[in-house]
Amino acid sequence: MNVAMIRTVDGKFDDYMQWLDTTWKAEQEAAKKAGYIQSYEVLMATPQGPNDPDVLLVITYKNWAALDDGLKKGDEISKKVEGSVSVANQSEADRSKIRRVLGSQTMQVARLK
């Protein structure tokens, strides 16, 4: 799974949630339909300091191999949802006005026996 840690800009939380509920959700649904991901979730957190996330985006993959050709798969989804990669790139740049990406981590669940 991959967890992206996001901090919304003061006063822009609702704007970011609107984007998540529209474009981001459409991208995740397209990726799920294509078999690229298994699931996705949006978690809201209570930040403890200015550099803590208030939104976590969790995407679950079937296995590590599902990450192969990630850029190609992402471009394919961007074209379907936003019309072109250049439009998606501009949309990404525009989101910097409403949120800050603190980082992301790809991790694996340890199933204890």
C-alpha positions as CSV (number, residue, x, y, z in Angstrom):
1,M,0.0,0.0,0.0
2,N,1.0,3.6,-0.4
3,V,0.1,6.3,2.1
4,A,0.4,9.9,1.0
5,M,0.5,12.5,3.8
6,I,-1.2,15.7,2.9
7,R,-1.6,19.0,4.8
8,T,-4.3,21.3,3.5
9,V,-3.7,25.0,3.5
10,D,-5.7,26.9,6.1
11,G,-9.2,27.6,4.8
12,K,-8.8,25.2,1.9
13,F,-9.8,21.9,3.5
14,D,-13.3,21.9,1.9
15,D,-11.8,22.7,-1.6
16,Y,-9.3,19.8,-1.3
17,M,-12.0,17.4,-0.1
18,Q,-14.1,18.5,-3.2
19,W,-11.2,17.6,-5.5
20,L,-10.8,14.3,-3.7
21,D,-14.5,13.5,-4.1
22,T,-14.4,14.3,-7.8
23,T,-11.2,14.0,-9.9
24,W,-9.1,11.9,-7.4
25,K,-12.0,9.5,-6.8
26,A,-12.6,9.2,-10.6
27,E,-8.9,8.4,-11.0
28,Q,-8.9,5.8,-8.3
29,E,-12.1,4.2,-9.7
30,A,-10.5,4.0,-13.1
31,A,-7.4,2.4,-11.7
32,K,-9.5,-0.1,-9.8
33,K,-11.5,-1.0,-12.9
34,A,-8.3,-1.4,-14.8
35,G,-7.0,-3.8,-12.1
36,Y,-4.1,-1.5,-11.1
37,I,-5.2,-1.1,-7.5
38,Q,-7.4,-3.0,-5.1
39,S,-8.8,-0.2,-3.0
40,Y,-8.4,3.4,-1.8
41,E,-9.3,5.4,1.2
42,V,-9.2,8.9,2.5
43,L,-8.3,9.2,6.2
44,M,-8.7,12.5,8.1
45,A,-6.2,13.1,10.9
46,T,-5.8,15.6,13.7
47,P,-2.4,17.3,13.1
48,Q,-0.3,17.7,16.2
49,G,2.0,20.3,14.7
50,P,2.4,22.5,11.5
51,N,4.2,19.7,9.6
52,D,1.7,16.9,10.4
53,P,-0.9,15.7,7.8
54,D,-4.6,16.3,8.2
55,V,-5.4,14.0,5.2
56,L,-3.9,10.6,4.4
57,L,-4.5,9.0,1.0
58,V,-4.2,5.2,1.2
59,I,-4.0,3.1,-2.0
60,T,-3.8,-0.6,-1.7
61,Y,-2.1,-2.7,-4.4
62,K,-2.3,-6.5,-4.8
63,N,1.4,-6.9,-4.6
64,W,4.7,-5.2,-5.3
65,A,4.6,-6.2,-9.0
66,A,1.4,-4.1,-9.3
67,L,3.7,-1.0,-9.0
68,D,5.6,-1.9,-12.3
69,D,5.1,0.6,-15.1
70,G,3.5,3.0,-12.6
71,L,4.1,6.2,-14.7
72,K,2.7,4.6,-17.8
73,K,-0.4,3.4,-15.9
74,G,-0.8,6.9,-14.2
75,D,-0.6,8.6,-17.6
76,E,-3.2,6.3,-19.0
77,I,-5.6,7.1,-16.1
78,S,-4.8,10.9,-16.4
79,K,-5.8,10.8,-20.1
80,K,-9.1,9.0,-19.3
81,V,-10.1,11.2,-16.4
82,E,-8.6,14.7,-17.2
83,G,-8.3,14.5,-21.0
84,S,-4.5,14.7,-21.3
85,V,-1.4,14.4,-19.3
86,S,-0.6,18.1,-19.7
87,V,-4.0,19.0,-18.2
88,A,-3.4,16.6,-15.3
89,N,0.0,18.2,-14.8
90,Q,-1.5,21.7,-14.6
91,S,-4.1,20.4,-12.2
92,E,-1.3,19.1,-10.0
93,A,0.4,22.4,-10.0
94,D,-2.9,24.2,-9.2
95,R,-3.5,22.0,-6.2
96,S,-0.3,23.4,-4.6
97,K,-2.5,26.4,-3.7
98,I,-4.8,24.3,-1.5
99,R,-2.6,21.5,-0.1
100,R,1.0,20.6,0.6
101,V,2.3,17.0,0.1
102,L,4.4,16.1,3.1
103,G,5.6,12.8,1.6
104,S,4.4,9.3,1.0
105,Q,5.5,5.8,2.0
106,T,5.0,2.5,0.3
107,M,4.6,-0.3,2.8
108,Q,3.5,-3.8,3.2
109,V,1.1,-5.3,5.8
110,A,2.8,-8.1,7.9
111,R,0.4,-10.9,8.3
112,L,1.5,-12.6,11.5
113,K,1.0,-16.3,11.8
